[in-house]
Amino acid sequence: MMRIRLQLFSNISQIFVLGLLGPFTLAGFMAIDSSWGAEADKERWNKKYETENYLFGRDPIPFLTDHVDLLPKGAALDLAMGEGRNGVFLATKGFQVTGVDISEAGFKKARALAAEKGVKLTTVVADLEQYTIPQNSYDVIICTYFLQRDLFPKITAALKPGGVVLIETYTVDHLQYRPQFNRTFLLERNELLTLLPALRVLRYQEVDTGDAAFASILAQKPLQATQQ
């Protein structure tokens, strides 16, 4: 389902023009503008990341470090890379890592972390709602603490046969710790198991640490398409 954002016009001349173009209703004060939404997201995340400290730390998530030996070596894609903690870890393990994120400020810190570890990253500044992931291109795809449900079929298509995806993000149980969190961007219980139907689940967990609740999955694309 397409997600749209409605932008309130702040310029009275824009409202006047809309009034000339059509009936003067509430819709006349609003416009569908995904590019505005992307720019707002970029500004918000750039502001968050423009700090000396790493917002989410410098260490990779435990689910990745615990299962890195199950990942086939080769090209890895880190979606919503942020400050790079997970992508840099993969690079230190010999993966050729490409990161995609909307924030250049996040990438600046990711590249600094990579340089400190003696590895390199390829970074692509892009809005994941618009970004086209090339098909059959990656041995590994990771996406952590970012939920965009229409990405899941694209992730499946982007994996090479035998490729593995690792996903971790918050569940609805996280609301007990952050009640202001938008439920739209939280997984329902066991939902993650349903979002990659063409893949074989290798590992799955739902965890409540006492201050956060999240789900993690490791799943593999079959070497050959299932015969119908």
MIDOSE-1310 file (N, C-alpha, C; in nm, 2 decimals, decimal comma, always signed):
residues 228
mmri	+0,08/-0,12/+0,00/+0,00/+0,00/+0,00/+0,09/+0,12/+0,00; +0,06/+0,22/-0,09/+0,13/+0,34/-0,09/+0,10/+0,43/+0,03; +0,21/+0,48/+0,09/+0,20/+0,57/+0,20/+0,21/+0,71/+0,15; +0,13/+0,80/+0,19/+0,13/+0,94/+0,14/+0,14/+1,03/+0,26
rlql	+0,20/+1,15/+0,24/+0,21/+1,25/+0,34/+0,13/+1,37/+0,30; +0,06/+1,43/+0,39/-0,01/+1,55/+0,35/+0,06/+1,67/+0,41; +0,09/+1,77/+0,32/+0,17/+1,89/+0,36/+0,07/+2,01/+0,37; +0,07/+2,07/+0,49/-0,01/+2,20/+0,50/+0,07/+2,31/+0,44
fsni	+0,00/+2,39/+0,35/+0,06/+2,50/+0,29/+0,07/+2,61/+0,39; +0,19/+2,67/+0,39/+0,22/+2,79/+0,48/+0,21/+2,92/+0,40; +0,20/+2,91/+0,27/+0,20/+3,03/+0,18/+0,06/+3,06/+0,14; +0,01/+3,18/+0,17/-0,13/+3,21/+0,13/-0,15/+3,21/-0,02
sqif	-0,04/+3,25/-0,09/-0,06/+3,25/-0,24/-0,08/+3,11/-0,29; -0,02/+3,01/-0,23/-0,05/+2,87/-0,27/-0,19/+2,83/-0,25; -0,25/+2,88/-0,14/-0,39/+2,85/-0,11/-0,48/+2,92/-0,21; -0,44/+3,04/-0,25/-0,52/+3,11/-0,34/-0,52/+3,04/-0,48
vlgl	-0,41/+2,99/-0,52/-0,40/+2,93/-0,65/-0,48/+2,80/-0,65; -0,48/+2,72/-0,54/-0,56/+2,60/-0,53/-0,71/+2,64/-0,53; -0,74/+2,75/-0,48/-0,88/+2,79/-0,48/-0,93/+2,82/-0,62; -0,84/+2,87/-0,71/-0,87/+2,89/-0,84/-0,88/+2,76/-0,92
lgpf	-0,81/+2,66/-0,88/-0,80/+2,54/-0,96/-0,92/+2,45/-0,92; -0,98/+2,46/-0,81/-1,08/+2,37/-0,77/-1,16/+2,42/-0,66; -1,26/+2,34/-0,61/-1,34/+2,37/-0,50/-1,26/+2,40/-0,38; -1,29/+2,51/-0,30/-1,22/+2,55/-0,19/-1,27/+2,47/-0,07
tlag	-1,20/+2,36/-0,04/-1,23/+2,27/+0,07/-1,10/+2,25/+0,15; -1,11/+2,16/+0,25/-0,99/+2,13/+0,33/-0,88/+2,08/+0,25; -0,92/+2,01/+0,14/-0,81/+1,95/+0,05/-0,73/+2,06/-0,01; -0,79/+2,18/-0,02/-0,72/+2,29/-0,08/-0,61/+2,34/+0,00
fmai	-0,60/+2,31/+0,13/-0,49/+2,34/+0,22/-0,38/+2,24/+0,22; -0,40/+2,13/+0,15/-0,31/+2,02/+0,16/-0,27/+1,97/+0,02; -0,15/+1,91/+0,02/-0,10/+1,85/-0,11/-0,03/+1,72/-0,08; -0,04/+1,62/-0,16/+0,03/+1,50/-0,15/+0,17/+1,53/-0,20
dssw	+0,27/+1,51/-0,12/+0,41/+1,55/-0,16/+0,51/+1,46/-0,09; +0,54/+1,35/-0,15/+0,63/+1,25/-0,09/+0,77/+1,31/-0,08; +0,81/+1,39/-0,17/+0,95/+1,45/-0,17/+0,96/+1,54/-0,05; +0,86/+1,61/-0,01/+0,86/+1,69/+0,11/+0,88/+1,60/+0,23
gaea	+0,81/+1,49/+0,24/+0,83/+1,40/+0,35/+0,97/+1,34/+0,36; +1,03/+1,31/+0,24/+1,17/+1,26/+0,24/+1,26/+1,37/+0,29; +1,24/+1,49/+0,25/+1,33/+1,60/+0,30/+1,32/+1,62/+0,45; +1,19/+1,61/+0,50/+1,17/+1,62/+0,64/+1,24/+1,51/+0,72
dker	+1,23/+1,39/+0,67/+1,30/+1,27/+0,73/+1,45/+1,29/+0,73; +1,50/+1,34/+0,61/+1,65/+1,36/+0,60/+1,69/+1,46/+0,70; +1,62/+1,57/+0,71/+1,66/+1,68/+0,81/+1,65/+1,63/+0,95; +1,55/+1,55/+0,98/+1,53/+1,50/+1,12/+1,65/+1,41/+1,16
wnkk	+1,68/+1,31/+1,07/+1,79/+1,22/+1,10/+1,93/+1,28/+1,09; +1,95/+1,38/+1,00/+2,07/+1,45/+1,00/+2,10/+1,52/+1,14; +1,99/+1,58/+1,19/+2,00/+1,65/+1,31/+2,03/+1,55/+1,43; +1,96/+1,43/+1,43/+1,99/+1,33/+1,53/+2,13/+1,29/+1,53
yete	+2,19/+1,27/+1,41/+2,32/+1,21/+1,39/+2,43/+1,31/+1,41; +2,40/+1,44/+1,41/+2,51/+1,54/+1,41/+2,55/+1,56/+1,56; +2,59/+1,46/+1,62/+2,65/+1,46/+1,76/+2,78/+1,39/+1,76; +2,86/+1,41/+1,86/+2,99/+1,35/+1,86/+2,98/+1,20/+1,89
nylf	+2,88/+1,17/+1,98/+2,86/+1,03/+2,02/+2,78/+0,95/+1,91; +2,79/+0,82/+1,91/+2,71/+0,74/+1,82/+2,58/+0,71/+1,89; +2,47/+0,76/+1,82/+2,34/+0,75/+1,88/+2,30/+0,61/+1,92; +2,33/+0,51/+1,84/+2,29/+0,38/+1,87/+2,42/+0,29/+1,91
grdp	+2,52/+0,36/+1,94/+2,65/+0,28/+1,98/+2,73/+0,25/+1,86; +2,85/+0,19/+1,88/+2,94/+0,16/+1,78/+2,95/+0,01/+1,76; +2,89/-0,07/+1,84/+2,89/-0,22/+1,83/+2,78/-0,27/+1,76; +2,80/-0,38/+1,68/+2,69/-0,44/+1,61/+2,59/-0,51/+1,70
ipfl	+2,47/-0,53/+1,65/+2,37/-0,60/+1,74/+2,41/-0,74/+1,76; +2,38/-0,80/+1,88/+2,42/-0,93/+1,92/+2,37/-1,04/+1,82; +2,25/-1,02/+1,77/+2,19/-1,12/+1,68/+2,28/-1,14/+1,55; +2,34/-1,03/+1,51/+2,43/-1,03/+1,39/+2,56/-1,10/+1,43
tdhv	+2,62/-1,06/+1,54/+2,75/-1,12/+1,58/+2,73/-1,27/+1,61; +2,62/-1,31/+1,66/+2,60/-1,45/+1,70/+2,58/-1,54/+1,58; +2,54/-1,48/+1,46/+2,50/-1,56/+1,35/+2,58/-1,52/+1,22; +2,69/-1,45/+1,24/+2,76/-1,40/+1,12/+2,82/-1,52/+1,05
dllp	+2,85/-1,63/+1,11/+2,91/-1,75/+1,05/+2,81/-1,82/+0,96; +2,68/-1,79/+0,97/+2,58/-1,84/+0,88/+2,56/-1,76/+0,76; +2,62/-1,65/+0,75/+2,60/-1,56/+0,63/+2,70/-1,60/+0,52; +2,65/-1,62/+0,40/+2,74/-1,65/+0,28/+2,83/-1,52/+0,25
kgaa	+2,96/-1,54/+0,23/+3,05/-1,43/+0,20/+3,01/-1,37/+0,07; +3,04/-1,24/+0,05/+3,01/-1,18/-0,07/+2,96/-1,04/-0,05; +2,87/-1,00/-0,14/+2,81/-0,86/-0,14/+2,70/-0,85/-0,03; +2,71/-0,75/+0,05/+2,62/-0,73/+0,16/+2,55/-0,59/+0,14
ldla	+2,42/-0,58/+0,17/+2,35/-0,46/+0,16/+2,29/-0,43/+0,30; +2,32/-0,31/+0,35/+2,27/-0,26/+0,48/+2,17/-0,15/+0,46; +2,04/-0,19/+0,47/+1,93/-0,09/+0,45/+1,91/-0,01/+0,57; +1,89/+0,12/+0,56/+1,88/+0,21/+0,67/+2,00/+0,19/+0,76
mgeg	+2,12/+0,21/+0,70/+2,25/+0,18/+0,77/+2,27/+0,27/+0,89; +2,22/+0,40/+0,88/+2,25/+0,49/+1,00/+2,39/+0,52/+1,01; +2,44/+0,50/+1,14/+2,58/+0,53/+1,17/+2,68/+0,41/+1,14; +2,63/+0,30/+1,09/+2,71/+0,20/+1,03/+2,76/+0,09/+1,12
rngv	+2,71/+0,08/+1,24/+2,77/-0,02/+1,33/+2,76/-0,16/+1,28; +2,65/-0,20/+1,21/+2,64/-0,33/+1,16/+2,71/-0,35/+1,03; +2,70/-0,26/+0,94/+2,77/-0,27/+0,81/+2,92/-0,27/+0,83; +2,97/-0,19/+0,92/+3,12/-0,19/+0,94/+3,16/-0,32/+1,00
flat	+3,08/-0,38/+1,09/+3,11/-0,51/+1,14/+3,12/-0,61/+1,03; +3,03/-0,61/+0,93/+3,03/-0,71/+0,82/+3,16/-0,68/+0,74; +3,19/-0,56/+0,72/+3,31/-0,53/+0,64/+3,44/-0,58/+0,70; +3,44/-0,58/+0,84/+3,56/-0,64/+0,90/+3,56/-0,79/+0,89
kgfq	+3,45/-0,85/+0,85/+3,45/-0,99/+0,83/+3,46/-1,03/+0,69; +3,50/-0,94/+0,60/+3,53/-0,97/+0,46/+3,42/-0,95/+0,36; +3,31/-0,89/+0,41/+3,20/-0,86/+0,31/+3,22/-0,73/+0,24; +3,17/-0,72/+0,12/+3,17/-0,60/+0,04/+3,04/-0,53/+0,07
vtgv	+3,05/-0,43/+0,15/+2,92/-0,37/+0,21/+2,88/-0,24/+0,14; +2,75/-0,24/+0,10/+2,69/-0,12/+0,05/+2,58/-0,08/+0,15; +2,58/+0,05/+0,19/+2,48/+0,10/+0,28/+2,39/+0,20/+0,21; +2,26/+0,19/+0,24/+2,16/+0,29/+0,19/+2,09/+0,35/+0,31
dise	+2,09/+0,48/+0,31/+2,03/+0,56/+0,42/+1,99/+0,70/+0,37; +1,90/+0,76/+0,43/+1,86/+0,89/+0,39/+1,95/+1,00/+0,44; +2,03/+0,97/+0,54/+2,11/+1,07/+0,62/+2,26/+1,07/+0,58; +2,30/+1,17/+0,52/+2,45/+1,19/+0,50/+2,52/+1,21/+0,63
agfk	+2,46/+1,27/+0,73/+2,53/+1,28/+0,86/+2,56/+1,15/+0,92; +2,46/+1,05/+0,90/+2,49/+0,92/+0,95/+2,60/+0,85/+0,88; +2,61/+0,87/+0,75/+2,71/+0,81/+0,67/+2,85/+0,87/+0,71; +2,85/+0,99/+0,74/+2,98/+1,05/+0,78/+3,04/+0,98/+0,90
kara	+2,95/+0,94/+0,99/+3,00/+0,87/+1,11/+3,03/+0,72/+1,07; +2,95/+0,67/+0,98/+2,98/+0,53/+0,94/+3,11/+0,52/+0,87; +3,15/+0,62/+0,79/+3,28/+0,61/+0,72/+3,39/+0,63/+0,82; +3,37/+0,72/+0,92/+3,47/+0,74/+1,02/+3,49/+0,61/+1,10
laae	+3,39/+0,54/+1,13/+3,40/+0,41/+1,20/+3,47/+0,31/+1,12; +3,43/+0,31/+0,99/+3,50/+0,21/+0,89/+3,65/+0,24/+0,88; +3,68/+0,37/+0,87/+3,83/+0,40/+0,87/+3,90/+0,36/+0,99; +3,84/+0,38/+1,11/+3,90/+0,34/+1,23/+3,92/+0,19/+1,24
kgvk	+3,83/+0,11/+1,17/+3,85/-0,04/+1,17/+3,93/-0,09/+1,05; +3,97/+0,01/+0,96/+4,05/-0,03/+0,85/+3,98/-0,10/+0,74; +3,85/-0,06/+0,72/+3,77/-0,12/+0,61/+3,70/-0,01/+0,53; +3,64/-0,04/+0,42/+3,57/+0,06/+0,34/+3,43/+0,02/+0,32
lttv	+3,34/+0,12/+0,30/+3,20/+0,10/+0,27/+3,17/+0,18/+0,14; +3,07/+0,13/+0,07/+3,00/+0,20/-0,04/+2,87/+0,26/+0,02; +2,85/+0,39/+0,01/+2,73/+0,45/+0,07/+2,64/+0,51/-0,04; +2,51/+0,50/-0,02/+2,42/+0,56/-0,11/+2,31/+0,63/-0,03
vadl	+2,31/+0,77/-0,05/+2,21/+0,85/+0,01/+2,08/+0,84/-0,07; +1,98/+0,78/-0,01/+1,85/+0,76/-0,08/+1,74/+0,74/+0,02; +1,62/+0,77/-0,03/+1,49/+0,75/+0,05/+1,45/+0,61/+0,01; +1,44/+0,52/+0,11/+1,41/+0,38/+0,09/+1,26/+0,36/+0,03
eqyt	+1,18/+0,46/+0,05/+1,05/+0,45/-0,01/+1,05/+0,47/-0,16; +1,16/+0,52/-0,21/+1,18/+0,54/-0,36/+1,29/+0,46/-0,42; +1,38/+0,41/-0,34/+1,50/+0,34/-0,38/+1,47/+0,21/-0,45; +1,53/+0,18/-0,56/+1,51/+0,05/-0,63/+1,63/-0,04/-0,60
ipqn	+1,61/-0,15/-0,54/+1,71/-0,25/-0,51/+1,73/-0,34/-0,62; +1,85/-0,35/-0,68/+1,87/-0,44/-0,79/+1,84/-0,59/-0,76; +1,78/-0,66/-0,84/+1,74/-0,80/-0,82/+1,86/-0,89/-0,83; +1,85/-1,00/-0,75/+1,95/-1,11/-0,75/+2,10/-1,05/-0,74
sydv	+2,12/-0,96/-0,65/+2,25/-0,89/-0,65/+2,32/-0,91/-0,52; +2,26/-0,95/-0,41/+2,33/-0,95/-0,28/+2,33/-1,09/-0,22; +2,44/-1,12/-0,16/+2,45/-1,25/-0,08/+2,39/-1,23/+0,06; +2,39/-1,11/+0,11/+2,34/-1,08/+0,25/+2,27/-0,95/+0,24
iict	+2,16/-0,94/+0,30/+2,09/-0,81/+0,32/+2,05/-0,80/+0,47; +2,09/-0,69/+0,53/+2,05/-0,66/+0,67/+1,96/-0,53/+0,68; +1,87/-0,53/+0,77/+1,79/-0,41/+0,80/+1,75/-0,42/+0,95; +1,80/-0,32/+1,02/+1,78/-0,32/+1,17/+1,71/-0,19/+1,21
yflq	+1,61/-0,21/+1,29/+1,54/-0,10/+1,36/+1,49/+0,01/+1,26; +1,43/-0,05/+1,15/+1,36/+0,03/+1,05/+1,26/-0,06/+0,99; +1,13/-0,02/+0,99/+1,02/-0,10/+0,94/+0,95/-0,03/+0,83; +0,96/-0,09/+0,71/+0,89/-0,04/+0,59/+0,84/-0,17/+0,52
rdlf	+0,71/-0,20/+0,54/+0,67/-0,34/+0,51/+0,68/-0,37/+0,36; +0,66/-0,27/+0,27/+0,67/-0,30/+0,13/+0,82/-0,33/+0,08; +0,91/-0,32/+0,17/+1,05/-0,35/+0,14/+1,07/-0,50/+0,14; +0,99/-0,58/+0,21/+1,02/-0,72/+0,23/+1,02/-0,80/+0,09
pkit	+0,92/-0,78/+0,00/+0,93/-0,85/-0,12/+1,05/-0,80/-0,21; +1,08/-0,68/-0,19/+1,20/-0,62/-0,27/+1,33/-0,69/-0,21; +1,33/-0,71/-0,08/+1,45/-0,77/-0,02/+1,46/-0,92/-0,08; +1,35/-0,99/-0,08/+1,35/-1,12/-0,13/+1,40/-1,13/-0,27
aalk	+1,35/-1,04/-0,36/+1,40/-1,03/-0,50/+1,54/-0,99/-0,51; +1,59/-0,91/-0,42/+1,73/-0,86/-0,43/+1,83/-0,97/-0,39; +1,79/-1,07/-0,31/+1,89/-1,17/-0,27/+1,92/-1,26/-0,38; +2,05/-1,30/-0,39/+2,09/-1,41/-0,48/+2,03/-1,54/-0,43
pggv	+2,02/-1,64/-0,51/+1,98/-1,77/-0,46/+2,08/-1,82/-0,36; +2,03/-1,86/-0,24/+2,11/-1,90/-0,13/+2,15/-1,79/-0,04; +2,11/-1,66/-0,08/+2,14/-1,55/+0,00/+2,06/-1,54/+0,13; +2,10/-1,47/+0,23/+2,04/-1,46/+0,36/+2,01/-1,32/+0,40
vlie	+1,89/-1,30/+0,46/+1,85/-1,17/+0,51/+1,85/-1,18/+0,66; +1,89/-1,07/+0,73/+1,88/-1,06/+0,87/+1,80/-0,93/+0,90; +1,69/-0,94/+0,98/+1,61/-0,83/+1,01/+1,59/-0,83/+1,17; +1,60/-0,71/+1,22/+1,57/-0,69/+1,37/+1,50/-0,56/+1,39
tytv	+1,39/-0,56/+1,45/+1,33/-0,43/+1,48/+1,22/-0,45/+1,60; +1,17/-0,34/+1,64/+1,08/-0,34/+1,76/+0,95/-0,40/+1,73; +0,89/-0,46/+1,83/+0,75/-0,52/+1,83/+0,66/-0,43/+1,91; +0,53/-0,46/+1,90/+0,43/-0,38/+1,97/+0,45/-0,39/+2,12
dhlq	+0,52/-0,49/+2,17/+0,55/-0,50/+2,32/+0,64/-0,39/+2,36; +0,71/-0,32/+2,27/+0,80/-0,21/+2,30/+0,72/-0,09/+2,35; +0,59/-0,09/+2,32/+0,50/+0,03/+2,37/+0,50/+0,04/+2,52; +0,52/-0,07/+2,59/+0,52/-0,06/+2,74/+0,64/+0,02/+2,79
yrpq	+0,75/+0,04/+2,70/+0,87/+0,11/+2,74/+0,87/+0,25/+2,67; +0,81/+0,26/+2,55/+0,80/+0,38/+2,48/+0,66/+0,40/+2,43; +0,56/+0,44/+2,51/+0,42/+0,45/+2,47/+0,39/+0,55/+2,36; +0,49/+0,64/+2,34/+0,46/+0,74/+2,24/+0,50/+0,69/+2,10
fnrt	+0,56/+0,57/+2,09/+0,61/+0,51/+1,96/+0,49/+0,49/+1,87; +0,50/+0,53/+1,74/+0,39/+0,51/+1,64/+0,38/+0,36/+1,62; +0,26/+0,30/+1,65/+0,24/+0,15/+1,63/+0,26/+0,11/+1,49; +0,23/+0,20/+1,39/+0,25/+0,16/+1,25/+0,39/+0,11/+1,22
flle	+0,49/+0,15/+1,30/+0,63/+0,11/+1,27/+0,68/+0,01/+1,37; +0,58/-0,06/+1,43/+0,61/-0,17/+1,52/+0,55/-0,30/+1,46; +0,63/-0,41/+1,48/+0,58/-0,54/+1,44/+0,48/-0,60/+1,54; +0,37/-0,66/+1,48/+0,28/-0,73/+1,57/+0,36/-0,86/+1,61
rnel	+0,31/-0,93/+1,71/+0,37/-1,05/+1,76/+0,36/-1,15/+1,64; +0,48/-1,21/+1,62/+0,49/-1,32/+1,51/+0,48/-1,26/+1,37; +0,46/-1,13/+1,35/+0,44/-1,08/+1,22/+0,56/-1,10/+1,13; +0,68/-1,09/+1,19/+0,80/-1,10/+1,11/+0,81/-1,24/+1,04
ltll	+0,75/-1,34/+1,10/+0,75/-1,47/+1,04/+0,67/-1,48/+0,91; +0,58/-1,38/+0,89/+0,49/-1,38/+0,78/+0,53/-1,30/+0,66; +0,64/-1,22/+0,68/+0,67/-1,11/+0,59/+0,77/-1,16/+0,48; +0,83/-1,28/+0,50/+0,93/-1,33/+0,40/+0,88/-1,48/+0,36
palr	+0,76/-1,49/+0,31/+0,71/-1,63/+0,28/+0,79/-1,71/+0,19; +0,87/-1,65/+0,10/+0,94/-1,73/+0,00/+1,07/-1,78/+0,06; +1,11/-1,74/+0,18/+1,24/-1,77/+0,24/+1,23/-1,88/+0,34; +1,34/-1,95/+0,37/+1,34/-2,05/+0,47/+1,40/-1,99/+0,60
vlry	+1,32/-2,00/+0,71/+1,36/-1,94/+0,83/+1,47/-2,02/+0,90; +1,58/-1,96/+0,92/+1,70/-2,03/+0,99/+1,70/-2,00/+1,14; +1,66/-1,88/+1,18/+1,66/-1,84/+1,32/+1,55/-1,74/+1,34; +1,48/-1,75/+1,45/+1,38/-1,64/+1,48/+1,37/-1,63/+1,64
qevd	+1,35/-1,50/+1,68/+1,34/-1,48/+1,82/+1,25/-1,36/+1,84; +1,18/-1,35/+1,95/+1,12/-1,23/+2,01/+1,17/-1,22/+2,15; +1,22/-1,10/+2,18/+1,29/-1,07/+2,30/+1,23/-0,95/+2,37; +1,22/-0,96/+2,50/+1,19/-0,85/+2,59/+1,30/-0,84/+2,69
tgda	+1,38/-0,74/+2,68/+1,49/-0,72/+2,77/+1,46/-0,65/+2,90; +1,34/-0,60/+2,92/+1,30/-0,52/+3,03/+1,31/-0,38/+3,01; +1,37/-0,33/+2,90/+1,36/-0,19/+2,86/+1,34/-0,18/+2,70; +1,33/-0,29/+2,63/+1,31/-0,29/+2,49/+1,25/-0,43/+2,45
afas	+1,16/-0,43/+2,35/+1,11/-0,55/+2,30/+1,12/-0,55/+2,14; +1,17/-0,66/+2,09/+1,20/-0,66/+1,95/+1,20/-0,81/+1,90; +1,19/-0,82/+1,76/+1,20/-0,95/+1,70/+1,31/-0,95/+1,60; +1,37/-1,07/+1,58/+1,49/-1,09/+1,49/+1,46/-1,21/+1,41
ilaq	+1,50/-1,20/+1,28/+1,49/-1,32/+1,19/+1,61/-1,33/+1,11; +1,65/-1,46/+1,08/+1,75/-1,49/+0,98/+1,68/-1,59/+0,88; +1,68/-1,55/+0,76/+1,61/-1,64/+0,66/+1,69/-1,64/+0,53; +1,67/-1,76/+0,46/+1,75/-1,78/+0,34/+1,66/-1,80/+0,22
kplq	+1,71/-1,75/+0,10/+1,64/-1,77/-0,02/+1,68/-1,90/-0,08; +1,59/-1,98/-0,13/+1,62/-2,11/-0,18/+1,72/-2,10/-0,30; +1,80/-2,21/-0,32/+1,89/-2,21/-0,43/+1,82/-2,22/-0,56; +1,70/-2,29/-0,56/+1,62/-2,30/-0,68/+1,48/-2,26/-0,64
atqq	+1,41/-2,21/-0,74/+1,27/-2,17/-0,72/+1,19/-2,30/-0,69; +1,09/-2,29/-0,60/+1,00/-2,40/-0,57/+0,91/-2,43/-0,69; +0,91/-2,56/-0,73/+0,82/-2,60/-0,84/+0,67/-2,59/-0,80; +0,59/-2,53/-0,89/+0,45/-2,51/-0,86/+0,38/-2,64/-0,90
